[in-house]
Amino acid sequence: MTKHRDHGGGLDAAIARYGGTRPDWLDLSTGINPVPYPLPRMAPDSWTALPDRAAFTRLYDRARSFWQVPDGAAMIGATGASAIIAALPHAIPKGDLCIPGPTYNEHGAAFQTAGWTLGQDPSHVLVVVHPNNPDGHLWQVDNLTTPYTVIDESFCDTGPEHSLIHLAERPGTVVLKSFGKFWGLAGLRLGFAIGDPTIIKRLTDLLGPWQISGPALMIGAEALADPQWADETRARLMTDATRLDQLLTARGAEHLGGTPLFRLYKVKNAAAAQDQLARHHIWSRIFPYADDWLRLGLPPQDGWNRLEAAL
């Protein structure tokens, strides 16, 4: 049996333990925007026809424009960044692998499943999450000189000024983008790999045809062509993140970091804090490697009073 990997989410297990139904719960265990992009009217053939090349071209052109992708970088989309993460170890020549942590554990799991050995030597492959999950650490270009470098920017759309997308045309480099988090549509399953054409070609072969659904192609293209929504969303997320920090620190928590989509706090006992919130049907994130770390996503606009009362 495959060992369960530690993630946010898992609300079904919380319901089984603490009761209630899914609509009763406020899930703050993930870093997903609680105010999602408004779904456009769907063309009927988005559901009934196989996606055509024009739909892919439309999505990729808008993604290139939105993220300011350099001309020398190639691109492939898939059903979420997780599908790309699983394929990446098969698209990069095997050698010494370094994934500085603690960080998002799917990267290490994917490489280990593919037969790689995790180590501390960044001389061949370096995988970094930028900004890092869960502490929000931002990497600097001077530290990313490894021949093969994977830069996971799943949470970088809240602060595009920090993006390292300009490195995507550098040989051996791949930048990952996640659509579901910033646009709040995680169930759509859409992610991108942008970088070295040789690696992207291998990923394309591994992922196969029609690797993005018709609805995801359409919704992704619409959202990526809406910079006004993105700008307004960034401002709102920053305001709400500050509000969350004030709420938690006023109750004795220490702010350790995070991004505008999730915040990391030091508390006396993270498991006890999670239990306290769960009894109010609010789910949070704790970590097996730090018993005093509590991570919270942003509540929706109608969830702030519930959170304050639970604290």
VENPEFEN-V657129 format. One record per residue. SS is DSSP state (@ for helix, = for strand, . for the rest). Layout:
SS + SS
//
This chain:
. + . + . + . + . + . + . + . + . + . + @ + @ + @ + @ + @ + @ + @ + @ + . + . + . + @ + @ + @ + . + = + = + . + . + . + . + . + . + . + . + . + . + . + . + . + . + . + . + . + @ + @ + @ + @ + . + . + . + . + @ + @ + @ + @ + @ + @ + @ + @ + @ + @ + @ + @ + @ + @ + @ + . + . + . + . + . + . + = + = + = + = + = + . + . + @ + @ + @ + @ + @ + @ + @ + @ + . + . + . + . + . + . + . + . + = + = + . + . + . + . + . + . + . + @ + @ + @ + @ + @ + @ + @ + @ + . + . + . + . + = + = + . + . + . + . + . + = + = + = + = + = + . + . + . + . + . + . + . + . + . + . + . + @ + @ + @ + . + . + . + . + = + = + = + = + = + . + . + . + @ + @ + @ + @ + @ + @ + @ + . + . + @ + @ + @ + @ + @ + . + . + . + = + = + = + = + = + = + @ + @ + @ + @ + . + . + . + @ + @ + @ + . + . + = + = + = + = + = + . + @ + @ + @ + @ + @ + @ + @ + @ + @ + @ + @ + . + . + . + . + . + . + @ + @ + @ + @ + @ + @ + @ + @ + @ + @ + @ + . + . + @ + @ + @ + @ + @ + @ + @ + @ + @ + @ + @ + @ + @ + @ + @ + @ + @ + @ + @ + @ + @ + @ + @ + . + . + . + . + = + = + = + = + = + = + . + . + = + = + = + = + = + . + . + . + @ + @ + @ + @ + @ + @ + @ + @ + @ + . + . + . + = + = + . + = + = + = + . + . + = + = + = + = + = + = + = + = + . + . + . + @ + @ + @ + @ + @ + @ + @ + @ + @ + @ + .
//
